[in-house]
Amino acid sequence: MATTEDDRLFSMLIYVLSFPFPVLGPLLIWLLKRDNSDFVDFHGKEYFNFIISFTIYGIVSSILMIVLIGFLLIFVVGVAALVLTIIAAVKAYQGERFRIPLVIRFIKQ
């Protein structure tokens, strides 16, 4: 099924709005548009799997700061989250169903 311009825009906005509003912005778009568009539903689920997974990685990195490796890991997790969010936003706007690497699938597609 072909994606419309609106589907691609709203899917991209899920990721872009995550910078100022990590939960509320993407959640509102996903809840309002998931029934109308499978593409937006896919990216909404992918984003929330992403944010949950990377929150877990951040917590583990924080705990590992006791043995000093966590300082490096927290930096890597932060940079990876930023880069993967930008890539996912671009891919969503291009109309691709991008599966973010390193993500644990809590919400099934």
N, C-alpha and C positions, 0 to 999 in steps of 0.2 A: 504494500500500500504506500502510495506516495505521500510525502509529508508536505504540508502547506507552509507557507511563509510564516504564518502565525505560530504553528507548532514549533518550527525551528527557533523563532524568536523567544517564545516562552521557555523552551528547553534551555536556550543559552542564558536567559535571565535567571534560571535556577542557580546556575554556577556564578554568574556575575554578582547577583545580589548576596551571595554568600560572603563576599568580602566585608560589606558593612553590617549585614544581618545574617550571621551564620545559620540560624535555625528558622527564624520567623519568616523572612523573605521567601526562601525556597519552599517552606512548608505551605505558605499561602498559595503560591502559584501551583504547587503540586495538587493541593486539595481542591482548588477551583477548576483545574484543567484536566485532571487525570481521567475523568469519566468521558470527556470529549475527545481525547487524543491518546492513543497508545504510545506515541512517540514521547509526549510529555510525561506520561506515566512511567515509561522506561527510564528516562533521565531523572525523574524524581526519586525513584527507587534506587537508582545507581548513586545519586548524590547522598542519600541518607545512609546507604551502606558505606559509602566513602567516609562520611563525617563520623560515623560510629567507629569504624575501623581505625581511623587516624587518631581519634580521641583515645582509644585503647593503646595505640602505639605511643602516644604522648605520655600517658600515665605510666606505662612500663618504662619509658625512657627517664621519666622523673624519678621513679624508684631506683633505677640503675645509676643515678647520680651519686649514690652512696659509694659505689665502686668506680667512680669517675668516667666509665664508658658512656654513661647516660648523657653527659654534656655534649659529646659528639653525636649521639643518637638523636637527641632532641633537636639539634640543628638540622640533621639530615631529614628527620620527619617533617619539620617546618618547611624546608625548601621543597621537599617532594610534594607536600600538600599544595603549596603555592603553584608549582609547575604543573601538576596534574589537574588542578582546577582550571588553569588557563587552557590547557590542551583540551579538556573536556568541553569547555565553553565553545572553543573554536570548532571542534568536531560536531557538537550539537547544532551549531549554526550552519554547518555544511550539510546537515541532514544525515549524519552517521550515528549509528547506535554504538557508541564507544564504551567498551567495558574497561573501567579503570583498573590498572594492575595493582596488586597487593591488597585488594579489597576483599573482606570477608562478606559473603552474601547472607546477611541476616534477613533481609526482605527479599523473598524470591521473586524473580522476574515473571 
